Amino acid sequence: MVDHLSERHPVYYCSAAIMVLVLSLTMNDAAATMLGILNGLAGIEPPGGLAPALRERAAQGIVRRGKVLTWASSVAGAADAPSFFKDLTAWECSDSSFHLEDAVSVDVRSVDDAPLISEADQRILLLHGVAFALEFSRLVYALDAPSPVRCILGVNDSNATFRFHQIRSGESWNAPDLDTYRLDKMVVIDVEPANI
């Protein structure tokens, strides 16, 4: 359900509250148009359900290693975070990032040695990305010490990425105004457990 449409900032906000669980989803105009979000959230289920490879990735789980949150299977040097990155948020985004087109069956053509994904397949990737973020939110709520986490999904004609980071004051990976991403369909999902 769309809770708020800002006339000054045309970014679409959706939220759901289940008991003490709060989930905020924000997307730019391009993503909202592609998903038909104004028609309700029922239409954003991926065809055939979430891709098996994405279910497997979620099943890996996430863990806290020192000050950072990582995939349980990550081999990155968490003890050295943020390493050469500007902050812990940038470190987590780099470590957690993966390409959805590697897990979802879509046609990625090569044109002039560059990948090219059709609008129809970008929509498929966007649907799987949002469904994956909702599945991922269960991992955040299951952490022994829950903390607010932001998932960032970006889809364009060459790739689709999913990444996450803990929400920290004064740190951000993405620009606040998602409509500044002119070439990307952007979705940001904030998972904010109430019992922190």
Solvent accessible surface area in square Angstrom, and as a share of the most:
residue,aa,sasa,rsa
1,M,149,0.67
2,V,44,0.26
3,D,79,0.41
4,H,96,0.43
5,L,87,0.43
6,S,23,0.15
7,E,172,0.77
8,R,202,0.74
9,H,97,0.44
10,P,66,0.42
11,V,5,0.03
12,Y,38,0.14
13,Y,85,0.32
14,C,4,0.02
15,S,46,0.30
16,A,50,0.38
17,A,80,0.62
18,I,111,0.56
19,M,179,0.80
20,V,76,0.43
21,L,58,0.29
22,V,61,0.35
23,L,26,0.13
24,S,36,0.23
25,L,10,0.05
26,T,24,0.14
27,M,0,0.00
28,N,2,0.01
29,D,48,0.25
30,A,42,0.33
31,A,0,0.00
32,A,5,0.04
33,T,110,0.64
34,M,27,0.12
35,L,5,0.02
36,G,25,0.24
37,I,1,0.01
38,L,110,0.55
39,N,141,0.72
40,G,26,0.25
41,L,64,0.32
42,A,101,0.79
43,G,52,0.50
44,I,14,0.07
45,E,116,0.52
46,P,1,0.01
47,P,85,0.54
48,G,91,0.88
49,G,19,0.19
50,L,13,0.07
51,A,11,0.08
52,P,103,0.64
53,A,43,0.33
54,L,0,0.00
55,R,124,0.45
56,E,118,0.53
57,R,63,0.23
58,A,6,0.05
59,A,89,0.69
60,Q,79,0.35
61,G,15,0.14
62,I,15,0.07
63,V,53,0.31
64,R,86,0.31
65,R,80,0.29
66,G,69,0.67
67,K,155,0.66
68,V,0,0.00
69,L,0,0.00
70,T,1,0.00
71,W,8,0.03
72,A,37,0.28
73,S,68,0.44
74,S,22,0.14
75,V,150,0.86
76,A,43,0.33
77,G,46,0.44
78,A,14,0.11
79,A,107,0.83
80,D,106,0.55
81,A,20,0.16
82,P,49,0.31
83,S,63,0.40
84,F,174,0.72
85,F,57,0.24
86,K,162,0.69
87,D,22,0.12
88,L,29,0.15
89,T,1,0.01
90,A,17,0.13
91,W,12,0.04
92,E,0,0.00
93,C,1,0.01
94,S,60,0.39
95,D,34,0.18
96,S,0,0.00
97,S,37,0.24
98,F,19,0.08
99,H,71,0.32
100,L,0,0.00
101,E,32,0.14
102,D,124,0.64
103,A,25,0.19
104,V,9,0.05
105,S,115,0.74
106,V,29,0.16
107,D,87,0.45
108,V,60,0.35
109,R,134,0.49
110,S,86,0.55
111,V,64,0.37
112,D,137,0.71
113,D,144,0.75
114,A,48,0.37
115,P,66,0.41
116,L,56,0.28
117,I,1,0.01
118,S,58,0.38
119,E,107,0.48
120,A,71,0.55
121,D,27,0.14
122,Q,5,0.02
123,R,84,0.31
124,I,41,0.21
125,L,0,0.00
126,L,0,0.00
127,L,3,0.01
128,H,10,0.05
129,G,0,0.00
130,V,1,0.01
131,A,18,0.14
132,F,0,0.00
133,A,0,0.00
134,L,71,0.35
135,E,49,0.22
136,F,0,0.00
137,S,9,0.06
138,R,159,0.58
139,L,35,0.17
140,V,0,0.00
141,Y,51,0.20
142,A,81,0.63
143,L,23,0.11
144,D,150,0.78
145,A,61,0.47
146,P,38,0.24
147,S,17,0.11
148,P,31,0.20
149,V,0,0.00
150,R,45,0.16
151,C,0,0.00
152,I,1,0.01
153,L,0,0.00
154,G,8,0.08
155,V,0,0.00
156,N,28,0.14
157,D,74,0.38
158,S,34,0.22
159,N,42,0.21
160,A,0,0.00
161,T,18,0.11
162,F,0,0.00
163,R,38,0.14
164,F,0,0.00
165,H,1,0.00
166,Q,17,0.08
167,I,50,0.25
168,R,45,0.16
169,S,118,0.76
170,G,87,0.84
171,E,44,0.20
172,S,50,0.32
173,W,100,0.35
174,N,14,0.07
175,A,37,0.28
176,P,130,0.82
177,D,59,0.31
178,L,3,0.01
179,D,21,0.11
180,T,79,0.46
181,Y,56,0.21
182,R,198,0.72
183,L,150,0.75
184,D,29,0.15
185,K,25,0.10
186,M,6,0.03
187,V,0,0.00
188,V,9,0.05
189,I,0,0.00
190,D,20,0.10
191,V,0,0.00
192,E,67,0.30
193,P,8,0.05
194,A,62,0.48
195,N,110,0.56
196,I,126,0.64
